[in-house]
Amino acid sequence: MRFKRLTGLTLAAFMAVSITACSSGGDSKNNDDTKQAPPATTEQTSGRESTNNAQEGTLDHSKELTLNVFSTTANYAGEQTGWYGKILKDKFNIKLNIIASNLDGGQNKIAAMMASGDLGDIVIFGSDKTDYPNAIKGGLLMDMTQNGLLDKYGKTIVDNYPKVLEKAKIAFGDGKAVYGLGNKVATDQPGPSEGKDLTWGPELRWDLYQKIGAPEINTPQDYLPVLKKMQELEPKTENGKKTYAFSLWADWDGNYKMTLAKQFANMYGYDENGATLLYVAADEDKYYEFLSDESWYMKSLKLYYDANQMGLLDPDSMTQKFDDVVGKYKDGRILFSWFPWLGSANYNTQERSAEGKGLATVPFKEEKVYSWGFNQYGGDWIMAIGAKAKQPERIMEFINWLYTPEGAMLSAGDGTAIANGPKGLTWDIGADGKPFVTDFGWKAYADQKGTDIPAEYGGGNFYYGQSQINYSNVAPGITNPETGEPYDHNLWTTSLERNPSKLDQEWRDKMEALTPKEYFVKNNMIAVAPQGFTGKPPIMMDKALEQKNAQIGTVIQQYSWRMIFAKDEGQYNKYKQEMLDKVKGLGYDEVLAFSVQKAEELFEARKSVQK
């Protein structure tokens, strides 16, 4: 949530290899409230006639318009309801019907949608590496420059974020067309782009960690004996359910990996470079092979194997879904989290935090966590308009609004950051012109699914009232020109100066920092990746190499789970060798050579912004 940042999925049937589906993922639905609204009717979206019925681009909103949003990053399917849905209805007279590939077949759903020739009205790609350019080649996306769409209805984007358009044109539009816009676009600001928390933690149950003496943790492997002592201290929850250190899930898995085997690489300042066989350093021109002995993908598999042997790994990990894990965090069954937006966001209620109970960031000494930095060109998640979209002027008007201060204040949040919510209810502007969170807002942020929203603001609970497409158009950490504060409420001066809970105060005293981000920056434990652009179209795999790439990814994913749940070390090593032998026979060396080319391309792009 966020976050699902951040992962690649294998395209098994149609065009090819990978797409980032959730990295960063975010909270999803518990099993007992998994619901999908019916798809939009043809009557609601029929007709391609222009809605430009007035002078100078003024649009007619008198007829309700339902937009089908096909999102490869969403963790919810159905109608956007609640407070965000009401705002869109009141302001634009539109409804969003979300189609989520994560919940309906993954890459098979993506392939089916692409094969149908209709991707819906708005399309969210979790990566710009394969499916997005293939959709362009297939004529499935609309050029936003056609008929003056951007110039008439995208003025905020054109005037304030020109580099995101520059990249779209050069990289994917033959120098002139704009088929999609990168996510988390930013103004020119230095430093890490995240909010008070970074994308990764790690987090431990702070209260239990203190009770066992807060032992020093130098490497990720050092968490295991620490977590074992914590589990022994609290082997069951108040409801009598067994606790575990780690609880994994498979429904975010994708090409090359089981998703949760890459997180420690991110905590060492490395990240995958698209659908390739390399992890690349954030702030150095360095990389290592995905399956090498030094890879934190391989080391993570061994760590989880060891955890399973110690009774620290949830036995449901291979079969459960992300939804199930969220519920377990809420129940206090999980003692470790890779992500603040998953762990503390779900366990740390106001009542628990007031008692000093909760998950909190506990870094290891070698940590140097990866940060993408502020990116004027936008990230590699893409928002596009489908080629068969109805009333594209109204769609462009809506997308443009997402880049305005009003839209960003309401929409910022993609699994790694909780949305601010409706003005006047969860937050407001003080007499000094500065934003502040209301008491109701703090309650809603702490218990998103348990906080009911008044009917006049849309009803429902706070969580499902947020934008469910799981996409941030602007970086939440950039400054809102209307307030002089970031869009993210966690970074507002009033939030940072607010009276902390017992848990927050204990953490601040111990770590000598107000926020995890401040701690990482102050202790030089963060690696910021320069976000540049080569000024050329990206290097792409040919179809034959894409197929080999996909086959390799499937083997790695399958054997990763086998290795973790191996009965003993002999079987673990047997599975490991079988995996290495099989991928070699599938063209591993060819894909590796291409991966090196992509790394060199990335280094070239970084040089464009380095002084």
N, C-alpha and C positions, 0 to 999 in steps of 0.2 A: 501496500500500500501503500506501485509505488510503486511496493515497493516498493506494486509492485511494481522499483526499478527493474527493467534492468536485466532481463533475461532473453534468450533467443529460443524460438520454437522451430521444430522441423517441419517443413512443407512436404507432406507425404504424397500428396496427389496433385498436381497441376504444375505450378511454375517452378518452385524450387526450394530454397533452403531455409532461411531463418528470418525471424522477426522478434523484436524485443517485446514480450507480452506483458511482463509485470516487473519489473525489477523492483522496482521499487515499489509495487503493489500497494498496498494500504489495506485497511480493514475491509472485511467483506461481511456477508450475511451469516448469521447462525443458521443451523439447519432448520430450526423450527420457524424461521420467518423467511425462508427462501421462496420467493414468489416472482412470477414473470407476468407482466401485463401483456395483453394481446397486441399483436403488431398493428401498425397504423393501417387504416382502411384506404383503399384506392381513392375513395371519395374525398378523404381528407387531404390528400396530396396530389390529386390529379390535375393535369393541365400545366403546360409549360409557359403559358402566356405571362408576359411581364406584369409586375405589380406596380410599375412606375406610372401611376396615373396622375401625377401632379408635376409641377415645374421643379427643376433643379434637384432632382433626385429624391424628392419627398415621396414616401411610400404609403400605400394604403394598407392599414392594418385591420380593416373592418372584418375580414374573413379569417377565422381561425385556421392556422397552418400547422399541421403535424409533420415533423421532420424525423425521418428514420436516421439514427446515428449508429453507424457500424463502427464499434470500437474494439480494437484488439487489446486494449489495456484495461477495459472496464471489468469490474467484479460484480456487476449488477445488470440485470436485463429487465426491460419493461419501461413503463412510463416514468419519466422524471416527475416526482410528486413533491409535496412539502413546500418549504419556504422558497427554495430556488425555483421550483416549478411555478409557484404563484408569481414570483417576480417576472419571469419570462412571459407568463400569460398576460399580466397587467401591462408590461412595457411593450411587448412585441406581438401579443396575441398568438404566440406559438407554443406548441407542446413538443417535447422531445421523447421519441420512442427509441430506447437503447437496445441494440442488438450486440451481445457480448460474445465474442468467439471463445473467451476463457471459460464460459459456462456452457458452451454448446459445440464441442468437437475440436476446439483449438485450431490447429492448422488445417484440419479437414474442413472446418467451417469457412475459413478464409479462402481455401481453394474452391469450395462450392460457390461462394459469393462471387469470386472472380470469374469462375467459369460461366456463371449466369449472365455476366455482362452488366450487372447493376449492383453497385456497392452502397446504394442508399444516397441520402441527401448530404450528410456530413460523414466523413471517413476519418478515423483515428488510426494511424499506423504506429506501432511501438518501435519501429526502426525504419531508417531510410535506406537500408542496405540492399534489400531484395524485393520484397512484395511491393513497396512503394514505386520503385522504378519500373517494375514489371506491370503495375497497374497503369502507369503513364504510357508504356509501350502498347498496352492493350486498349488504349483509348477509353479507360474507365474513369478518368478524372477530368474535371473541368479546368480550363485555363482561366485563372482569376483576372487576367488582364482583358479577356474578351468582352466586347460591348461596354468597355469602360467600367467594369464591375469594381475593381480596386480604386480607380480614380474617383468614382462617384460615391461609393459606399464603404470604402476602406481608408478614408483620409487619415484616421489616427495611426494606422499601420504605416501608410506611405510617409507621413510627416515625421513620425517618431522612431520608427524601427526600419530604416531603409536597408540595413545590412542583411536582415532576414530575407528581404526580397532579392537583394543582389545574389545571395547564395542560391536561392530557389531558381533564379533564372540561369545562372552560369552552370550550376551543378546538375540540374535536372530539366531545364527548360530551353535548351539550345540557345541560351543568351537572351531570350525574350519572354518566354511563357513562365507563369507562376502556377504550379500545380499543387503546391502545399506549403505550409508555414511550419518551421521548427518550433519546438516547445521551449518554454522558460527563456524566452528572448529577454535580453537585458540591455540596459544602458551601460556606458563604459565606466565600470567600477572595479577597483582592485579587490583582492582577497577572496575568501571562500564565499560561495553564493548561498549556502544553506542558512537556515534560521538558527534558533538557539541550540537546537540539536543538529548533528550531522546526519546524513542518511544512515550511517552505521554507528553502532555503539562501541563495544558491546555493553549490555546491561545485565546486572545480577540483582537478585532480591537483596536490596541494601541492608535491611534489618537482619537477615540471617547471616549475611557476609560479615557484619559488624560483630555479631554474637560469637562467631568462630575466630575472632581476632583479626579480621581483615588482612589475611596473609598476602605477602607480595606476589604479584603475578607478572612474570617476565615475558612469557610466550603464550600463545593459545593453548598449547598442551597443558600449561600450568593451571588452566581452569578446571581440569578434570578432578584432581584431588580436592580442590576447593569446593566444587559443586557436590562431590560425594559427601563431604562433611555437612554441607548445607542440607542435602537430602536426608541425611541421618538425623539432623536436628528437626526437620519437619517432613517426615516420610509420607504424611497424608494431609489433605486439606481439612478444613472444619467440617466438610461434608463427607469425610471418610474416603476420599478418592486419592489414589496414589500420585505422588509428585515425581516429576522427571526434570532433568537438566535441559534436555533438548527434545523438541517435538517437531518433526519434519513433515512436509507435505509434498505430494507429487504432482498436483494439478498445475503448478507453474513451471514444471520441467520443460526444457526445450532442447534445441539442437546443441550438441556437445556436452550437455551437463544436466545433472540434477541441480536445480537452482541454488540450493543452500550449501553447495560445496564451493562456491566462489567468494563467499562473504569475507573470509579471512584474508584473501588476496586483496580485497578492497581496503582492509584495515592495515595492509602493508604498503599502500600507495599504488597499487596496480589495478587495472581493470581490463576486461576483455575488449578487443578491438573489433567490434562487429562480429560477424560469423567467420572468425578465423581461428587459427590454432595457437595464437599468442596472447599472453597477458602483457600489457604495455604500461610502463611507469608513468605516473602523472606528470612529474617534473624533471624527468631525465629521458634522454634518447636511449632507453634500455627496454628490453623485453626478454621473456623466457617462454619456452614451449609449454603448452597446455599440459602435456602428459609427461613432462620431465620430472626428475626426482625433486627439483627445487620448487616445483609448482605447488602453490597453496590449494589448488584443486585436489591434487593427489594427496597432499598432507591432510587436507580436510577429510577425505574419505577414510584415511587411517585414524584420524581423531574420532570420527563418529563410530568406526568399528570398535575402537578402544572403549568409547563411552557405552556402547551396547554391551560389551563384555562386563562392564562395571555396573550394569543395571541403570544407567543414566539416560538411555535413549528410549523414548516412547515407542512401544512395540506396534502402535497403530500407524507409525510414520509412513509406511509404504502404501497404505490403503486409504488414509484419511485425506480430506481436502482442507484447503486453507480456512474455510469457514469453521471447521471443527477445531482447528488450532486456536483461532480467535476465542472461541468459547472456553477453551482450556486456560488461556491466559486470564480471561475474566474470572474464572473460578480459582485462580491461584495455583494451578497444577504445574506450571512451567517456571523454572528458576533462572533461566537464561534467555536473553533475546539478542538477536543480531541488530535489531532495529528499534529505535525509540517509538516510531509510529505504530509498532506492533505490540511491544512489551508494556512499557509504562503507560502508553496511551489507553490500553485496555484494562490493566490491573489497578492502576493508581487512582482509585476513586478519592473523593474529598475526604471521606471518612477514614480510609486506610492511610492516606497521606498525613492526616492530622495526628494519627497514632504513630507515625514514623515508619509505617510499613509501605513497601513499594519497590518497584524495579527502578534502578538508577544506573547511570553510566559508571562502569569500572574498567578503565583501559588497562591494557598490558603494556609493560615498559617499552617494548620494541615497536609499539604501534605508531604508524604514521598514516592516518586515514586519508583516503582519496576524496578530493573535492573537485567538481567540474569547473568551478569558478563561474564568473558572470560571462555570458556568451551573447555578444551582439548579433551573431549569426543564427542564434537559436540552436537547440539541441537536436537530437536525431529522432525524437518522436515527432510525428507529422500530423497536422490537421489539414484536411483537404475537402473539396466539394465534389460529390459524385457527378459524373458526366451526364447522368439522366436526372439530376436534381430538379425539382420543381421550384419555380419562383426564386431563382438564384440571387436576385437583388436583395430579398429579405434575408436570405442566408448570409450573404456578405455583410449586410448591416448588422446582423447578430454577431458574427465573428469579429467584426471591427469593434463592437461594444466590449468584447472580452479584453481588448487591449486598452480601454479607457480606464481612468482612475476608478470610476464607478463599477465597471465590470470586473476589474482586477480585485477590488476590495471584496467583492461578493464571490468571485470564482476561484481565487487563489487557494490552492489545496489540491494535491494529487496523490494522496496516500502518505506522503512524507510531511505534509503540513495540513492541519485542520483548517477548513475554511472559516472565515470570520463570522459568517452568518448575516442575518438581516440587520441593517442599521436601525437603531431605536429599540432593539430587543436584546441582542447579544453584545452590541457595542454601540458607541455613539461618539460624537465630537464634543469636547468640553468647551468652556468659555474661552480658553486660551487657543482654541483651534486645533488642539491635539486630540487624537483618538484615544479612547479608553474602553476596556472591557467591562461590561456591567456584571453585577453579581449573578444574574441569570446566565450571562455568557460563560462565566467560569464554571458554573454548574453544568452547562451544556457541553463544554469542551471536555470536562472530566468524565461525564457519563453520557456519551452521545446517543446511545440507543435507549437510555432510560429517561431522557429528558423530553417531555412533551412540549411541542410548540403550540402556542395559542392559535385558534382557528383563523383569526384575522391575519396571521402571518403565514398561513398555509397548512397548519395542523401537522399531524404525524410526529415523528421524533426528529431530533436534530440530525442524526447521522444520515438517514435516508433523505432528508431534506437538502443535503449538500448536492452539488453537481456530481452526478454519478458516472460521467464519462471518463473520469480519472485522467485529467489533462490540465496542465497549467500553461496558459498562453504566455504570460509574463512571469519572470522569476519573482517569487514572493518576497525575496530579500531586497529588491530594488526600491528606491525611494519614490513614494507617492508625491508628485509635485504639489498636490493640493494640501497635504498635511506636513510635509517635510519629514515624515516617518516612513519606514518600510511598510509594504502591504501586509506582511505577516504580523498578526497581533502579538505573537510571542516576542517580537523585537521592539514593540512600542516602549517608549520610556516609562509610561505609566504601568506597563506590565512588569518590566524589570524592577521597578521600585516598589511593587506591591508587596504586602506582608507575606512572606513565604510560609508554607506549611512546615510542620516539624520535620518531615522528610526532606524538604528542599533546604531548610536551614542547616540540618546536619550534613547534607551533602556539600553545601557551599562552604561550611566551616572546615570540613575535612579536605576538600579539593582546592580551597582558596580561589574560587572562581564563582561568578554568578550563574554561568551557563556552561554546558559541555563544550560548545563552540569556543567560548572564551578560554576554557581550560586547554583545549587542543592547540589553539593559536598561541597562547602564552608559553606553552611548553614545547613549541616547535614540533608538534605531533600531527601536522596536517600537510598534505601535499596537494597543491592547487594545479590543475591541468590547464595550461594556456589554451584558449579556444580560438583557433584561427581558421583560415580557409585558404586553400591553394590557389583559388581563382580558376580552377579547371574542373571539368566533370570528374566524378570519382572513378577509380579503377573498379571494374566489375568482373565477376567470374563469368566464364562462358557456361552454356547449359550443361556440358559434359562434366565440368568441374563442380558445378552446383550439385549434380546428382551424387558424385563421389562424396562431396562434403556432407550431404544429408545422410548418406549411409554410414559414414564415419560417426556422425553425431548420434545416430540411433544406437550404435554399438556402445559408445561411451556411456550414454545414459543408462542403458540396460545393465551394463556390468557395474556401474557405480553403485546401484542399489544392491546388487548381489554381493559386492565386496563389503559393504557396510554390515550386512546381516549374515556374513559368513560365520560358520559355526566355530571355526578356529583359525589361527594364523596361517596354517597350511592351506586351507581352502581359500583364504583371503589372497594369498600370493598366487595360487592357481588361477583364480579369476582375473587377477591383475595381468598376469602374463598372457592369458587368453585374449584379453581386451587389446593389449599392445600388438599381439600377432595379427589379430583380425583387422585392425585399422591399417596396419602396414600393407596388408593385401588388398585394401580398398582404395589405395591411392593417397595415403597419408603424406608422402613426400611431395607430391604435386601440390596438394592443398597447403602444405607448409611453405613452399616456395612462394605461392601467391600471398600467404599471410605476411611474409617478410616484406613483400612489395607494399601491402596495405600499411604496415608499420612505418615504412619509409615515407609514404604519402602523408601519414599523420604527423611525422616529425617535420616535414616540409610545411604543413599547414601551421604548425606551432611557431615556426620561425617568422611567419608573417606578422605576428603580434609581439614577438620578443624584441626588447630594445637592445 
